[in-house]
Amino acid sequence: MMHGYDKDAAVAFITRCIRKADHPELAEDIPALVPQMIDADMAYMHEAGVLDNDGYADDEAIEYIVESLAAKNALDPEQAVKLAALVDDYLDAQQMFLESQGMVEYGE
């Protein structure tokens, strides 16, 4: 986990940001999926070296998170496609959370 990252605060923030109406098939599962997305995202960042300033690749992160959650939740391919849209919204909300916490540094 990122140093100083408050997972509980992130879950609450991200869950509030994601519009359930945009993901009707997954709406009931969003509160359970958000912590799983955070865990998969942190695992991706660790494996990809993001935390060592190697850069964050959204497309690779989405693929990693979707594959992780699809396997963990036994999702079929159609559900995985719907999950990808949710993960995209998650990444936007995660970015907003990190910015609100002063945890994002942008290179000049």
Biopython code that builds the backbone (N, CA, C, O; Angstrom):
import numpy as np
from Bio.PDB.StructureBuilder import StructureBuilder

atoms = [
    (1, "MET", "N", (0.854, -1.182, 0.000)),
    (1, "MET", "CA", (0.000, 0.000, 0.000)),
    (1, "MET", "C", (0.897, 1.241, 0.000)),
    (1, "MET", "O", (1.980, 1.235, 0.584)),
    (2, "MET", "N", (0.449, 2.263, -0.637)),
    (2, "MET", "CA", (1.165, 3.526, -0.705)),
    (2, "MET", "C", (1.343, 4.131, 0.686)),
    (2, "MET", "O", (0.425, 4.082, 1.505)),
    (3, "HIS", "N", (2.501, 4.693, 0.953)),
    (3, "HIS", "CA", (2.757, 5.329, 2.248)),
    (3, "HIS", "C", (1.773, 6.491, 2.453)),
    (3, "HIS", "O", (1.659, 7.380, 1.610)),
    (4, "GLY", "N", (1.073, 6.464, 3.578)),
    (4, "GLY", "CA", (0.122, 7.523, 3.894)),
    (4, "GLY", "C", (-1.251, 7.356, 3.272)),
    (4, "GLY", "O", (-2.116, 8.216, 3.437)),
    (5, "TYR", "N", (-1.461, 6.261, 2.558)),
    (5, "TYR", "CA", (-2.738, 6.019, 1.888)),
    (5, "TYR", "C", (-3.737, 5.442, 2.880)),
    (5, "TYR", "O", (-3.479, 4.411, 3.502)),
    (6, "ASP", "N", (-4.870, 6.104, 3.026)),
    (6, "ASP", "CA", (-5.925, 5.662, 3.945)),
    (6, "ASP", "C", (-6.974, 4.911, 3.120)),
    (6, "ASP", "O", (-7.840, 5.519, 2.492)),
    (7, "LYS", "N", (-6.880, 3.595, 3.135)),
    (7, "LYS", "CA", (-7.761, 2.783, 2.300)),
    (7, "LYS", "C", (-9.234, 2.988, 2.652)),
    (7, "LYS", "O", (-10.075, 3.078, 1.758)),
    (8, "ASP", "N", (-9.550, 3.062, 3.938)),
    (8, "ASP", "CA", (-10.950, 3.257, 4.327)),
    (8, "ASP", "C", (-11.497, 4.571, 3.796)),
    (8, "ASP", "O", (-12.625, 4.622, 3.304)),
    (9, "ALA", "N", (-10.704, 5.635, 3.891)),
    (9, "ALA", "CA", (-11.127, 6.936, 3.353)),
    (9, "ALA", "C", (-11.259, 6.866, 1.837)),
    (9, "ALA", "O", (-12.177, 7.446, 1.258)),
    (10, "ALA", "N", (-10.333, 6.149, 1.196)),
    (10, "ALA", "CA", (-10.380, 6.007, -0.260)),
    (10, "ALA", "C", (-11.632, 5.255, -0.693)),
    (10, "ALA", "O", (-12.308, 5.662, -1.638)),
    (11, "VAL", "N", (-11.945, 4.154, 0.001)),
    (11, "VAL", "CA", (-13.143, 3.377, -0.331)),
    (11, "VAL", "C", (-14.381, 4.258, -0.232)),
    (11, "VAL", "O", (-15.223, 4.249, -1.131)),
    (12, "ALA", "N", (-14.498, 5.013, 0.846)),
    (12, "ALA", "CA", (-15.666, 5.880, 1.032)),
    (12, "ALA", "C", (-15.730, 6.940, -0.061)),
    (12, "ALA", "O", (-16.795, 7.167, -0.635)),
    (13, "PHE", "N", (-14.615, 7.588, -0.355)),
    (13, "PHE", "CA", (-14.560, 8.638, -1.370)),
    (13, "PHE", "C", (-14.912, 8.091, -2.748)),
    (13, "PHE", "O", (-15.762, 8.641, -3.447)),
    (14, "ILE", "N", (-14.255, 7.010, -3.126)),
    (14, "ILE", "CA", (-14.434, 6.430, -4.462)),
    (14, "ILE", "C", (-15.851, 5.901, -4.630)),
    (14, "ILE", "O", (-16.464, 6.090, -5.681)),
    (15, "THR", "N", (-16.375, 5.242, -3.606)),
    (15, "THR", "CA", (-17.739, 4.712, -3.678)),
    (15, "THR", "C", (-18.739, 5.847, -3.899)),
    (15, "THR", "O", (-19.699, 5.694, -4.655)),
    (16, "ARG", "N", (-18.513, 6.982, -3.240)),
    (16, "ARG", "CA", (-19.398, 8.146, -3.438)),
    (16, "ARG", "C", (-19.282, 8.708, -4.852)),
    (16, "ARG", "O", (-20.271, 9.177, -5.415)),
    (17, "CYS", "N", (-18.100, 8.663, -5.419)),
    (17, "CYS", "CA", (-17.867, 9.260, -6.741)),
    (17, "CYS", "C", (-18.458, 8.449, -7.892)),
    (17, "CYS", "O", (-18.862, 9.014, -8.909)),
    (18, "ILE", "N", (-18.507, 7.152, -7.736)),
    (18, "ILE", "CA", (-18.977, 6.290, -8.825)),
    (18, "ILE", "C", (-20.496, 6.337, -8.880)),
    (18, "ILE", "O", (-21.183, 6.058, -7.897)),
    (19, "ARG", "N", (-20.997, 6.695, -10.048)),
    (19, "ARG", "CA", (-22.452, 6.774, -10.242)),
    (19, "ARG", "C", (-23.003, 5.381, -10.526)),
    (19, "ARG", "O", (-22.724, 4.786, -11.567)),
    (20, "LYS", "N", (-23.785, 4.876, -9.587)),
    (20, "LYS", "CA", (-24.367, 3.542, -9.742)),
    (20, "LYS", "C", (-25.233, 3.451, -10.988)),
    (20, "LYS", "O", (-25.307, 2.395, -11.616)),
    (21, "ALA", "N", (-25.886, 4.543, -11.351)),
    (21, "ALA", "CA", (-26.749, 4.553, -12.539)),
    (21, "ALA", "C", (-25.956, 4.272, -13.817)),
    (21, "ALA", "O", (-26.516, 3.790, -14.802)),
    (22, "ASP", "N", (-24.662, 4.569, -13.803)),
    (22, "ASP", "CA", (-23.817, 4.298, -14.970)),
    (22, "ASP", "C", (-23.423, 2.827, -15.081)),
    (22, "ASP", "O", (-22.902, 2.390, -16.108)),
    (23, "HIS", "N", (-23.676, 2.071, -14.016)),
    (23, "HIS", "CA", (-23.277, 0.657, -13.963)),
    (23, "HIS", "C", (-24.402, -0.176, -13.353)),
    (23, "HIS", "O", (-24.209, -0.803, -12.312)),
    (24, "PRO", "N", (-25.576, -0.188, -13.990)),
    (24, "PRO", "CA", (-26.732, -0.844, -13.372)),
    (24, "PRO", "C", (-26.525, -2.328, -13.079)),
    (24, "PRO", "O", (-27.047, -2.834, -12.086)),
    (25, "GLU", "N", (-25.772, -3.034, -13.925)),
    (25, "GLU", "CA", (-25.576, -4.464, -13.722)),
    (25, "GLU", "C", (-24.668, -4.748, -12.530)),
    (25, "GLU", "O", (-24.710, -5.838, -11.959)),
    (26, "LEU", "N", (-23.854, -3.778, -12.158)),
    (26, "LEU", "CA", (-22.888, -3.971, -11.072)),
    (26, "LEU", "C", (-23.193, -3.098, -9.852)),
    (26, "LEU", "O", (-22.469, -3.143, -8.858)),
    (27, "ALA", "N", (-24.261, -2.309, -9.931)),
    (27, "ALA", "CA", (-24.552, -1.300, -8.896)),
    (27, "ALA", "C", (-24.550, -1.879, -7.488)),
    (27, "ALA", "O", (-23.972, -1.290, -6.575)),
    (28, "GLU", "N", (-25.189, -3.021, -7.310)),
    (28, "GLU", "CA", (-25.259, -3.635, -5.973)),
    (28, "GLU", "C", (-23.884, -4.060, -5.461)),
    (28, "GLU", "O", (-23.648, -4.099, -4.253)),
    (29, "ASP", "N", (-22.988, -4.375, -6.380)),
    (29, "ASP", "CA", (-21.680, -4.911, -6.016)),
    (29, "ASP", "C", (-20.604, -3.842, -5.837)),
    (29, "ASP", "O", (-19.502, -4.151, -5.382)),
    (30, "ILE", "N", (-20.906, -2.591, -6.188)),
    (30, "ILE", "CA", (-19.888, -1.540, -6.139)),
    (30, "ILE", "C", (-19.232, -1.424, -4.763)),
    (30, "ILE", "O", (-18.006, -1.340, -4.697)),
    (31, "PRO", "N", (-19.991, -1.413, -3.655)),
    (31, "PRO", "CA", (-19.321, -1.302, -2.353)),
    (31, "PRO", "C", (-18.325, -2.431, -2.071)),
    (31, "PRO", "O", (-17.327, -2.211, -1.384)),
    (32, "ALA", "N", (-18.577, -3.612, -2.582)),
    (32, "ALA", "CA", (-17.649, -4.737, -2.398)),
    (32, "ALA", "C", (-16.514, -4.706, -3.424)),
    (32, "ALA", "O", (-15.404, -5.155, -3.138)),
    (33, "LEU", "N", (-16.792, -4.180, -4.612)),
    (33, "LEU", "CA", (-15.785, -4.162, -5.667)),
    (33, "LEU", "C", (-14.731, -3.073, -5.466)),
    (33, "LEU", "O", (-13.574, -3.262, -5.838)),
    (34, "VAL", "N", (-15.114, -1.940, -4.884)),
    (34, "VAL", "CA", (-14.159, -0.839, -4.727)),
    (34, "VAL", "C", (-12.919, -1.262, -3.928)),
    (34, "VAL", "O", (-11.805, -1.004, -4.383)),
    (35, "PRO", "N", (-13.062, -1.900, -2.756)),
    (35, "PRO", "CA", (-11.836, -2.322, -2.054)),
    (35, "PRO", "C", (-11.018, -3.336, -2.861)),
    (35, "PRO", "O", (-9.789, -3.343, -2.788)),
    (36, "GLN", "N", (-11.694, -4.180, -3.620)),
    (36, "GLN", "CA", (-10.975, -5.143, -4.459)),
    (36, "GLN", "C", (-10.214, -4.417, -5.568)),
    (36, "GLN", "O", (-9.088, -4.788, -5.899)),
    (37, "MET", "N", (-10.835, -3.377, -6.143)),
    (37, "MET", "CA", (-10.150, -2.600, -7.186)),
    (37, "MET", "C", (-8.929, -1.903, -6.603)),
    (37, "MET", "O", (-7.875, -1.869, -7.238)),
    (38, "ILE", "N", (-9.056, -1.350, -5.411)),
    (38, "ILE", "CA", (-7.912, -0.695, -4.769)),
    (38, "ILE", "C", (-6.787, -1.700, -4.562)),
    (38, "ILE", "O", (-5.635, -1.407, -4.880)),
    (39, "ASP", "N", (-7.101, -2.880, -4.035)),
    (39, "ASP", "CA", (-6.073, -3.903, -3.803)),
    (39, "ASP", "C", (-5.389, -4.305, -5.108)),
    (39, "ASP", "O", (-4.165, -4.419, -5.163)),
    (40, "ALA", "N", (-6.178, -4.519, -6.153)),
    (40, "ALA", "CA", (-5.606, -4.899, -7.452)),
    (40, "ALA", "C", (-4.779, -3.758, -8.036)),
    (40, "ALA", "O", (-3.730, -3.995, -8.634)),
    (41, "ASP", "N", (-5.249, -2.522, -7.866)),
    (41, "ASP", "CA", (-4.518, -1.354, -8.358)),
    (41, "ASP", "C", (-3.174, -1.223, -7.648)),
    (41, "ASP", "O", (-2.155, -0.955, -8.284)),
    (42, "MET", "N", (-3.173, -1.410, -6.343)),
    (42, "MET", "CA", (-1.920, -1.335, -5.580)),
    (42, "MET", "C", (-0.968, -2.456, -6.000)),
    (42, "MET", "O", (0.240, -2.243, -6.102)),
    (43, "ALA", "N", (-1.513, -3.642, -6.242)),
    (43, "ALA", "CA", (-0.682, -4.753, -6.712)),
    (43, "ALA", "C", (-0.087, -4.433, -8.081)),
    (43, "ALA", "O", (1.088, -4.701, -8.332)),
    (44, "TYR", "N", (-0.911, -3.854, -8.969)),
    (44, "TYR", "CA", (-0.406, -3.450, -10.285)),
    (44, "TYR", "C", (0.732, -2.441, -10.134)),
    (44, "TYR", "O", (1.788, -2.582, -10.750)),
    (45, "MET", "N", (0.499, -1.416, -9.301)),
    (45, "MET", "CA", (1.524, -0.378, -9.132)),
    (45, "MET", "C", (2.826, -0.965, -8.594)),
    (45, "MET", "O", (3.912, -0.569, -9.016)),
    (46, "HIS", "N", (2.714, -1.901, -7.673)),
    (46, "HIS", "CA", (3.911, -2.543, -7.115)),
    (46, "HIS", "C", (4.642, -3.346, -8.199)),
    (46, "HIS", "O", (5.854, -3.211, -8.372)),
    (47, "GLU", "N", (3.892, -4.179, -8.923)),
    (47, "GLU", "CA", (4.506, -5.024, -9.950)),
    (47, "GLU", "C", (5.067, -4.218, -11.115)),
    (47, "GLU", "O", (6.101, -4.576, -11.678)),
    (48, "ALA", "N", (4.386, -3.129, -11.479)),
    (48, "ALA", "CA", (4.817, -2.320, -12.629)),
    (48, "ALA", "C", (5.884, -1.297, -12.251)),
    (48, "ALA", "O", (6.419, -0.611, -13.123)),
    (49, "GLY", "N", (6.199, -1.189, -10.959)),
    (49, "GLY", "CA", (7.219, -0.236, -10.537)),
    (49, "GLY", "C", (6.736, 1.200, -10.485)),
    (49, "GLY", "O", (7.545, 2.127, -10.447)),
    (50, "VAL", "N", (5.429, 1.394, -10.482)),
    (50, "VAL", "CA", (4.860, 2.740, -10.481)),
    (50, "VAL", "C", (5.319, 3.516, -9.245)),
    (50, "VAL", "O", (5.628, 4.705, -9.327)),
    (51, "LEU", "N", (5.359, 2.837, -8.116)),
    (51, "LEU", "CA", (5.730, 3.509, -6.876)),
    (51, "LEU", "C", (7.210, 3.880, -6.855)),
    (51, "LEU", "O", (7.657, 4.634, -5.990)),
    (52, "ASP", "N", (7.969, 3.343, -7.818)),
    (52, "ASP", "CA", (9.378, 3.699, -7.970)),
    (52, "ASP", "C", (9.562, 4.684, -9.121)),
    (52, "ASP", "O", (10.647, 4.800, -9.690)),
    (53, "ASN", "N", (8.479, 5.392, -9.454)),
    (53, "ASN", "CA", (8.483, 6.432, -10.494)),
    (53, "ASN", "C", (8.666, 5.898, -11.906)),
    (53, "ASN", "O", (9.230, 6.583, -12.759)),
    (54, "ASP", "N", (8.194, 4.678, -12.162)),
    (54, "ASP", "CA", (8.289, 4.142, -13.512)),
    (54, "ASP", "C", (7.080, 4.516, -14.377)),
    (54, "ASP", "O", (7.016, 4.112, -15.538)),
    (55, "GLY", "N", (6.139, 5.265, -13.846)),
    (55, "GLY", "CA", (4.985, 5.729, -14.622)),
    (55, "GLY", "C", (3.804, 4.780, -14.552)),
    (55, "GLY", "O", (3.959, 3.567, -14.413)),
    (56, "TYR", "N", (2.638, 5.355, -14.651)),
    (56, "TYR", "CA", (1.379, 4.612, -14.539)),
    (56, "TYR", "C", (0.738, 4.541, -15.912)),
    (56, "TYR", "O", (0.481, 5.574, -16.531)),
    (57, "ALA", "N", (0.478, 3.337, -16.395)),
    (57, "ALA", "CA", (-0.155, 3.143, -17.700)),
    (57, "ALA", "C", (-1.608, 2.737, -17.479)),
    (57, "ALA", "O", (-1.883, 1.608, -17.072)),
    (58, "ASP", "N", (-2.541, 3.657, -17.747)),
    (58, "ASP", "CA", (-3.958, 3.400, -17.479)),
    (58, "ASP", "C", (-4.463, 2.125, -18.147)),
    (58, "ASP", "O", (-5.148, 1.321, -17.515)),
    (59, "ASP", "N", (-4.126, 1.937, -19.429)),
    (59, "ASP", "CA", (-4.627, 0.758, -20.144)),
    (59, "ASP", "C", (-4.130, -0.535, -19.497)),
    (59, "ASP", "O", (-4.889, -1.492, -19.348)),
    (60, "GLU", "N", (-2.871, -0.557, -19.121)),
    (60, "GLU", "CA", (-2.323, -1.744, -18.459)),
    (60, "GLU", "C", (-2.970, -1.945, -17.085)),
    (60, "GLU", "O", (-3.258, -3.073, -16.686)),
    (61, "ALA", "N", (-3.193, -0.850, -16.375)),
    (61, "ALA", "CA", (-3.819, -0.936, -15.055)),
    (61, "ALA", "C", (-5.240, -1.468, -15.171)),
    (61, "ALA", "O", (-5.645, -2.334, -14.396)),
    (62, "ILE", "N", (-5.996, -0.958, -16.133)),
    (62, "ILE", "CA", (-7.375, -1.426, -16.324)),
    (62, "ILE", "C", (-7.370, -2.922, -16.609)),
    (62, "ILE", "O", (-8.143, -3.673, -16.014)),
    (63, "GLU", "N", (-6.508, -3.352, -17.512)),
    (63, "GLU", "CA", (-6.432, -4.774, -17.857)),
    (63, "GLU", "C", (-6.075, -5.615, -16.631)),
    (63, "GLU", "O", (-6.685, -6.657, -16.391)),
    (64, "TYR", "N", (-5.106, -5.171, -15.871)),
    (64, "TYR", "CA", (-4.666, -5.897, -14.679)),
    (64, "TYR", "C", (-5.802, -5.991, -13.659)),
    (64, "TYR", "O", (-6.077, -7.066, -13.127)),
    (65, "ILE", "N", (-6.456, -4.866, -13.391)),
    (65, "ILE", "CA", (-7.524, -4.832, -12.385)),
    (65, "ILE", "C", (-8.706, -5.677, -12.829)),
    (65, "ILE", "O", (-9.256, -6.437, -12.032)),
    (66, "VAL", "N", (-9.106, -5.557, -14.094)),
    (66, "VAL", "CA", (-10.241, -6.340, -14.602)),
    (66, "VAL", "C", (-9.934, -7.829, -14.515)),
    (66, "VAL", "O", (-10.763, -8.608, -14.045)),
    (67, "GLU", "N", (-8.749, -8.228, -14.966)),
    (67, "GLU", "CA", (-8.389, -9.652, -14.918)),
    (67, "GLU", "C", (-8.380, -10.162, -13.485)),
    (67, "GLU", "O", (-8.850, -11.268, -13.215)),
    (68, "SER", "N", (-7.853, -9.369, -12.573)),
    (68, "SER", "CA", (-7.793, -9.764, -11.170)),
    (68, "SER", "C", (-9.189, -9.941, -10.584)),
    (68, "SER", "O", (-9.477, -10.956, -9.950)),
    (69, "LEU", "N", (-10.055, -8.953, -10.797)),
    (69, "LEU", "CA", (-11.399, -9.018, -10.233)),
    (69, "LEU", "C", (-12.271, -10.045, -10.942)),
    (69, "LEU", "O", (-13.109, -10.685, -10.307)),
    (70, "ALA", "N", (-12.085, -10.211, -12.252)),
    (70, "ALA", "CA", (-12.862, -11.210, -12.985)),
    (70, "ALA", "C", (-12.551, -12.602, -12.454)),
    (70, "ALA", "O", (-13.453, -13.422, -12.283)),
    (71, "ALA", "N", (-11.269, -12.870, -12.191)),
    (71, "ALA", "CA", (-10.882, -14.178, -11.650)),
    (71, "ALA", "C", (-11.402, -14.353, -10.225)),
    (71, "ALA", "O", (-11.941, -15.404, -9.878)),
    (72, "LYS", "N", (-11.237, -13.330, -9.413)),
    (72, "LYS", "CA", (-11.640, -13.415, -8.007)),
    (72, "LYS", "C", (-13.149, -13.598, -7.857)),
    (72, "LYS", "O", (-13.607, -14.283, -6.943)),
    (73, "ASN", "N", (-13.926, -12.981, -8.763)),
    (73, "ASN", "CA", (-15.387, -13.003, -8.661)),
    (73, "ASN", "C", (-16.052, -13.919, -9.686)),
    (73, "ASN", "O", (-17.272, -13.895, -9.845)),
    (74, "ALA", "N", (-15.251, -14.723, -10.379)),
    (74, "ALA", "CA", (-15.749, -15.670, -11.380)),
    (74, "ALA", "C", (-16.709, -15.013, -12.370)),
    (74, "ALA", "O", (-17.815, -15.501, -12.600)),
    (75, "LEU", "N", (-16.263, -13.890, -12.955)),
    (75, "LEU", "CA", (-17.090, -13.170, -13.915)),
    (75, "LEU", "C", (-16.936, -13.773, -15.310)),
    (75, "LEU", "O", (-15.854, -14.213, -15.699)),
    (76, "ASP", "N", (-18.032, -13.781, -16.045)),
    (76, "ASP", "CA", (-17.958, -14.235, -17.434)),
    (76, "ASP", "C", (-17.442, -13.073, -18.294)),
    (76, "ASP", "O", (-17.353, -11.947, -17.805)),
    (77, "PRO", "N", (-17.099, -13.328, -19.577)),
    (77, "PRO", "CA", (-16.535, -12.265, -20.417)),
    (77, "PRO", "C", (-17.441, -11.032, -20.540)),
    (77, "PRO", "O", (-16.948, -9.904, -20.558)),
    (78, "GLU", "N", (-18.749, -11.239, -20.625)),
    (78, "GLU", "CA", (-19.664, -10.096, -20.737)),
    (78, "GLU", "C", (-19.627, -9.246, -19.467)),
    (78, "GLU", "O", (-19.624, -8.017, -19.544)),
    (79, "GLN", "N", (-19.601, -9.886, -18.310)),
    (79, "GLN", "CA", (-19.516, -9.161, -17.043)),
    (79, "GLN", "C", (-18.166, -8.446, -16.928)),
    (79, "GLN", "O", (-18.092, -7.348, -16.377)),
    (80, "ALA", "N", (-17.111, -9.055, -17.440)),
    (80, "ALA", "CA", (-15.784, -8.447, -17.390)),
    (80, "ALA", "C", (-15.738, -7.166, -18.216)),
    (80, "ALA", "O", (-15.072, -6.205, -17.830)),
    (81, "VAL", "N", (-16.436, -7.142, -19.343)),
    (81, "VAL", "CA", (-16.503, -5.928, -20.166)),
    (81, "VAL", "C", (-17.196, -4.811, -19.385)),
    (81, "VAL", "O", (-16.746, -3.666, -19.400)),
    (82, "LYS", "N", (-18.286, -5.147, -18.707)),
    (82, "LYS", "CA", (-18.991, -4.155, -17.886)),
    (82, "LYS", "C", (-18.118, -3.700, -16.727)),
    (82, "LYS", "O", (-18.143, -2.531, -16.341)),
    (83, "LEU", "N", (-17.350, -4.625, -16.176)),
    (83, "LEU", "CA", (-16.433, -4.282, -15.101)),
    (83, "LEU", "C", (-15.370, -3.300, -15.592)),
    (83, "LEU", "O", (-14.968, -2.410, -14.843)),
    (84, "ALA", "N", (-14.913, -3.444, -16.823)),
    (84, "ALA", "CA", (-13.894, -2.545, -17.370)),
    (84, "ALA", "C", (-14.374, -1.095, -17.346)),
    (84, "ALA", "O", (-13.593, -0.190, -17.050)),
    (85, "ALA", "N", (-15.643, -0.871, -17.652)),
    (85, "ALA", "CA", (-16.197, 0.487, -17.600)),
    (85, "ALA", "C", (-16.198, 1.004, -16.160)),
    (85, "ALA", "O", (-15.908, 2.175, -15.913)),
    (86, "LEU", "N", (-16.523, 0.133, -15.227)),
    (86, "LEU", "CA", (-16.498, 0.514, -13.813)),
    (86, "LEU", "C", (-15.067, 0.821, -13.365)),
    (86, "LEU", "O", (-14.841, 1.780, -12.628)),
    (87, "VAL", "N", (-14.117, 0.023, -13.798)),
    (87, "VAL", "CA", (-12.715, 0.243, -13.433)),
    (87, "VAL", "C", (-12.227, 1.577, -13.985)),
    (87, "VAL", "O", (-11.459, 2.277, -13.324)),
    (88, "ASP", "N", (-12.660, 1.930, -15.172)),
    (88, "ASP", "CA", (-12.293, 3.226, -15.749)),
    (88, "ASP", "C", (-12.796, 4.363, -14.847)),
    (88, "ASP", "O", (-12.063, 5.314, -14.576)),
    (89, "ASP", "N", (-14.037, 4.261, -14.390)),
    (89, "ASP", "CA", (-14.575, 5.268, -13.470)),
    (89, "ASP", "C", (-13.837, 5.233, -12.133)),
    (89, "ASP", "O", (-13.592, 6.275, -11.525)),
    (90, "TYR", "N", (-13.488, 4.040, -11.684)),
    (90, "TYR", "CA", (-12.710, 3.897, -10.449)),
    (90, "TYR", "C", (-11.388, 4.664, -10.568)),
    (90, "TYR", "O", (-11.008, 5.393, -9.652)),
    (91, "LEU", "N", (-10.695, 4.500, -11.688)),
    (91, "LEU", "CA", (-9.403, 5.166, -11.847)),
    (91, "LEU", "C", (-9.544, 6.680, -11.777)),
    (91, "LEU", "O", (-8.699, 7.358, -11.192)),
    (92, "ASP", "N", (-10.614, 7.216, -12.375)),
    (92, "ASP", "CA", (-10.862, 8.667, -12.288)),
    (92, "ASP", "C", (-11.091, 9.083, -10.834)),
    (92, "ASP", "O", (-10.546, 10.089, -10.381)),
    (93, "ALA", "N", (-11.895, 8.310, -10.108)),
    (93, "ALA", "CA", (-12.191, 8.635, -8.715)),
    (93, "ALA", "C", (-10.944, 8.469, -7.844)),
    (93, "ALA", "O", (-10.709, 9.264, -6.934)),
    (94, "GLN", "N", (-10.155, 7.448, -8.118)),
    (94, "GLN", "CA", (-8.918, 7.234, -7.366)),
    (94, "GLN", "C", (-7.976, 8.422, -7.571)),
    (94, "GLN", "O", (-7.346, 8.895, -6.625)),
    (95, "GLN", "N", (-7.888, 8.888, -8.797)),
    (95, "GLN", "CA", (-7.039, 10.047, -9.100)),
    (95, "GLN", "C", (-7.519, 11.270, -8.308)),
    (95, "GLN", "O", (-6.711, 11.997, -7.729)),
    (96, "MET", "N", (-8.832, 11.488, -8.288)),
    (96, "MET", "CA", (-9.379, 12.614, -7.518)),
    (96, "MET", "C", (-9.057, 12.462, -6.034)),
    (96, "MET", "O", (-8.706, 13.436, -5.369)),
    (97, "PHE", "N", (-9.177, 11.242, -5.518)),
    (97, "PHE", "CA", (-8.863, 11.001, -4.111)),
    (97, "PHE", "C", (-7.396, 11.314, -3.836)),
    (97, "PHE", "O", (-7.081, 12.032, -2.887)),
    (98, "LEU", "N", (-6.505, 10.782, -4.656)),
    (98, "LEU", "CA", (-5.076, 11.005, -4.450)),
    (98, "LEU", "C", (-4.739, 12.494, -4.514)),
    (98, "LEU", "O", (-3.943, 12.986, -3.714)),
    (99, "GLU", "N", (-5.336, 13.205, -5.454)),
    (99, "GLU", "CA", (-5.107, 14.647, -5.559)),
    (99, "GLU", "C", (-5.622, 15.365, -4.317)),
    (99, "GLU", "O", (-4.972, 16.284, -3.820)),
    (100, "SER", "N", (-6.785, 14.955, -3.813)),
    (100, "SER", "CA", (-7.364, 15.607, -2.631)),
    (100, "SER", "C", (-6.500, 15.379, -1.385)),
    (100, "SER", "O", (-6.556, 16.160, -0.436)),
    (101, "GLN", "N", (-5.714, 14.324, -1.394)),
    (101, "GLN", "CA", (-4.844, 13.985, -0.268)),
    (101, "GLN", "C", (-3.407, 14.485, -0.472)),
    (101, "GLN", "O", (-2.539, 14.256, 0.370)),
    (102, "GLY", "N", (-3.168, 15.167, -1.592)),
    (102, "GLY", "CA", (-1.819, 15.657, -1.886)),
    (102, "GLY", "C", (-0.821, 14.543, -2.147)),
    (102, "GLY", "O", (0.369, 14.689, -1.868)),
    (103, "MET", "N", (-1.309, 13.427, -2.685)),
    (103, "MET", "CA", (-0.446, 12.265, -2.873)),
    (103, "MET", "C", (0.000, 12.072, -4.311)),
    (103, "MET", "O", (0.623, 11.060, -4.634)),
    (104, "VAL", "N", (-0.308, 13.022, -5.176)),
    (104, "VAL", "CA", (0.063, 12.907, -6.583)),
    (104, "VAL", "C", (1.118, 13.963, -6.886)),
    (104, "VAL", "O", (0.959, 15.142, -6.570)),
    (105, "GLU", "N", (2.194, 13.505, -7.503)),
    (105, "GLU", "CA", (3.248, 14.438, -7.933)),
    (105, "GLU", "C", (3.313, 14.363, -9.446)),
    (105, "GLU", "O", (3.374, 13.283, -10.034)),
    (106, "TYR", "N", (3.300, 15.527, -10.057)),
    (106, "TYR", "CA", (3.394, 15.592, -11.511)),
    (106, "TYR", "C", (4.772, 16.090, -11.893)),
    (106, "TYR", "O", (5.277, 17.065, -11.337)),
    (107, "GLY", "N", (5.380, 15.392, -12.868)),
    (107, "GLY", "CA", (6.695, 15.800, -13.353)),
    (107, "GLY", "C", (6.588, 17.070, -14.180)),
    (107, "GLY", "O", (5.584, 17.314, -14.849)),
    (108, "GLU", "N", (7.613, 17.850, -14.123)),
    (108, "GLU", "CA", (7.635, 19.107, -14.880)),
    (108, "GLU", "C", (8.066, 18.844, -16.299)),
    (108, "GLU", "O", (8.149, 19.774, -17.101)),
]
sb = StructureBuilder()
sb.init_structure("model")
sb.init_model(0)
sb.init_chain("A")
sb.init_seg("    ")
for serial, (resi, resn, name, xyz) in enumerate(atoms, 1):
    if name == "N":
        sb.init_residue(resn, " ", resi, " ")
    sb.init_atom(name, np.array(xyz, "f"), 0.0, 1.0, " ", f" {name:<3s}", serial, name[0])
structure = sb.get_structure()
